[in-house]
Amino acid sequence: MGSDGQMTLGDTIFKHKTKKVRRIYNGQVLAGFAGSTADAIALLERFEKKLQEFSGNLLKASVELAKEWRTDRALRQLQAMLIVANKNQILVISGNGDVIQPDDNIAAIGSGGPIALAVAKALYKHTNLTADQIVKEAIEISGEISIYSNQDVYVETIE
């Protein structure tokens, strides 16, 4: 899982080297975020509690977070998205109640997400690059095109 490093506020770049991917649950799960940073951190903290509550069951923790996010009056206002992954699966979680496991285990969120997703899918299908090489290249290309992305790439892997 990887991210660019750009943090924007409106149309202004505030920071170039933001880490948007975290290792959680004793390093067994990766969680990435897009959107409002404070909202995303609040969601990450809740997600990690759900992982603890459900003994690391990624899908159950994700569904329970999405249900809470969708039904809780305060949480409904949070403007962020999460991608979570362990060795076996990757899930996208949204405030609309979505918990999506992509068919090909390739997902992207954020303003540069559609570009990065397209690049990653093409590289996966037409090259022999490793997963971390694909992530890095997809984010770098997105950073060339999207004004809300940059080319400071951070990649985390689970062994």
C-alpha positions in Angstrom: 0.0 0.0 0.0 1.3 3.4 -0.8 0.5 7.1 -0.9 1.8 10.3 -2.2 2.9 12.9 0.3 0.9 16.0 -0.6 -1.5 17.6 1.8 -3.7 20.4 0.3 -6.1 22.8 1.8 -8.4 24.0 -1.0 -6.1 24.7 -3.9 -3.1 25.4 -1.7 -0.3 22.8 -1.1 0.3 22.8 2.7 2.8 19.9 3.0 4.8 17.7 0.6 5.8 14.8 2.9 2.6 13.6 4.7 2.5 9.9 5.6 -1.0 8.7 4.7 -0.5 5.0 5.3 -0.2 3.5 8.8 0.7 0.1 10.2 -1.8 -0.9 12.8 -2.9 -4.0 14.7 0.7 -5.0 15.6 1.9 -4.4 12.1 -0.5 -7.0 10.6 -2.8 -4.4 8.9 -2.1 -1.4 6.7 -4.5 1.5 6.7 -4.4 4.4 4.2 -6.6 7.5 4.2 -7.7 10.3 1.9 -9.8 13.4 2.7 -9.8 15.5 5.8 -6.8 14.5 7.9 -8.4 15.0 11.3 -11.5 13.0 10.1 -9.3 10.2 8.7 -7.3 9.9 11.9 -10.5 9.7 14.0 -11.7 6.9 11.7 -8.4 5.1 11.8 -8.5 5.2 15.6 -12.1 3.8 15.6 -11.1 1.2 13.0 -8.2 0.0 15.1 -10.5 -0.4 18.1 -12.8 -2.5 15.9 -9.9 -4.7 14.9 -9.1 -5.3 18.5 -12.8 -6.0 19.3 -13.0 -8.5 16.4 -9.6 -10.2 17.0 -8.1 -8.8 13.7 -11.0 -9.9 11.5 -10.5 -7.3 8.8 -13.9 -7.7 7.1 -15.9 -7.7 10.3 -14.1 -4.7 11.7 -14.6 -2.8 8.4 -18.3 -3.6 8.2 -18.8 -2.6 11.8 -16.9 0.7 11.2 -19.0 1.4 8.1 -22.2 0.7 9.9 -21.2 3.0 12.8 -19.9 5.7 10.4 -23.2 5.6 8.5 -25.6 5.6 11.4 -23.8 7.8 14.0 -24.9 11.5 13.7 -21.4 12.9 14.5 -19.5 10.3 12.4 -21.7 10.9 9.4 -20.1 14.3 9.0 -16.6 13.0 8.7 -15.1 13.6 5.2 -12.5 10.9 4.5 -12.1 7.4 3.0 -10.0 4.5 4.1 -8.2 1.6 2.5 -7.3 -1.3 4.8 -5.4 -4.4 4.0 -3.9 -7.5 5.5 -2.0 -10.3 3.8 -5.2 -11.8 2.5 -7.5 -8.9 1.4 -7.8 -5.2 0.7 -11.0 -3.2 1.4 -12.2 0.3 0.7 -14.4 1.8 3.4 -16.5 4.9 2.9 -18.9 7.0 4.9 -21.7 5.9 2.5 -21.6 2.5 4.2 -19.5 1.0 1.5 -17.1 -1.9 2.2 -15.7 -2.9 -1.1 -13.2 -5.7 -1.9 -12.0 -5.1 -5.4 -12.0 -8.1 -7.7 -8.3 -7.8 -8.6 -7.1 -6.6 -5.1 -6.2 -3.2 -6.7 -7.7 -0.1 -5.1 -7.1 3.6 -4.9 -8.7 6.5 -3.1 -8.2 10.3 -3.0 -8.1 12.9 -5.7 -5.3 11.1 -7.6 -6.9 7.8 -7.0 -8.6 7.3 -10.4 -5.3 7.9 -12.2 -3.3 5.7 -9.9 -5.9 3.0 -10.2 -5.8 3.0 -14.0 -2.0 2.9 -14.1 -1.8 0.2 -11.5 -4.3 -2.0 -13.3 -2.4 -1.5 -16.6 0.9 -2.3 -15.0 -0.4 -5.4 -13.2 -1.9 -6.7 -16.4 0.9 -5.9 -18.8 4.2 -6.1 -16.8 6.1 -8.3 -14.5 6.6 -5.6 -11.9 6.3 -6.4 -8.2 3.3 -5.1 -6.3 5.5 -2.4 -4.5 7.0 -1.3 -7.9 3.5 -1.0 -9.3 2.3 1.1 -6.4 5.3 3.4 -6.6 5.0 3.9 -10.4 1.2 4.4 -10.3 1.5 7.1 -7.6 4.4 8.8 -9.4 2.4 9.0 -12.7 -0.7 10.2 -10.8 1.6 12.9 -9.3 2.6 14.0 -12.8 -1.1 14.6 -13.7 -3.1 15.4 -10.7 -2.6 18.9 -9.1 -3.7 17.4 -5.8 -0.9 14.7 -5.8 2.8 14.7 -5.8 5.7 12.3 -6.4 6.9 11.9 -2.8 5.9 8.2 -2.6 5.6 6.2 0.6 5.1 2.4 0.3 4.4 -0.1 3.1 4.3 -3.8 2.7 3.1 -6.7 4.8 5.5 -9.7 4.9 
